[in-house]
Amino acid sequence: MVQAAAVATRYWWKQVRLVPGIGVNKVTFRQKHENSTIRFFTLMSWATVEQMGCGVAQCGSVYNVVCRYSPAGNIVESPVYEIGPPASKCPPGTRADATYTALCA
């Protein structure tokens, strides 16, 4: 099941290269993205998300992976994140994580 979650995460993350209209330098979530597969990428990379929880269920040979984010992202006409060095604007009381240096902890 851990492998299923890893595969799903990689699939969601690569959508940034496959869906036109958003990319590294185009980081505004638009209404047209609401029903696009890019919404999985934008949820995972949304700058203001503080908590995330995922569940995996197996039904025969099929795995379903569902994640929830808090506070919710994908707000239409809002930036997904600010362009700049990773973890350069960590909230007060946090800093770049020692292991995952692009994330604040």
Buried (B, 14 or more C-beta within 10 A) or exposed (E): EEEBBEEBBEBBEEBBEEBEEBEEEEBEBBEEBEEBEBBBBBBBBBEBBEEEEEEBEEEEEEBEBEBEBEEEBBEEEBEBBEEEEEBEEBEEEEEBEEEEEEEBE
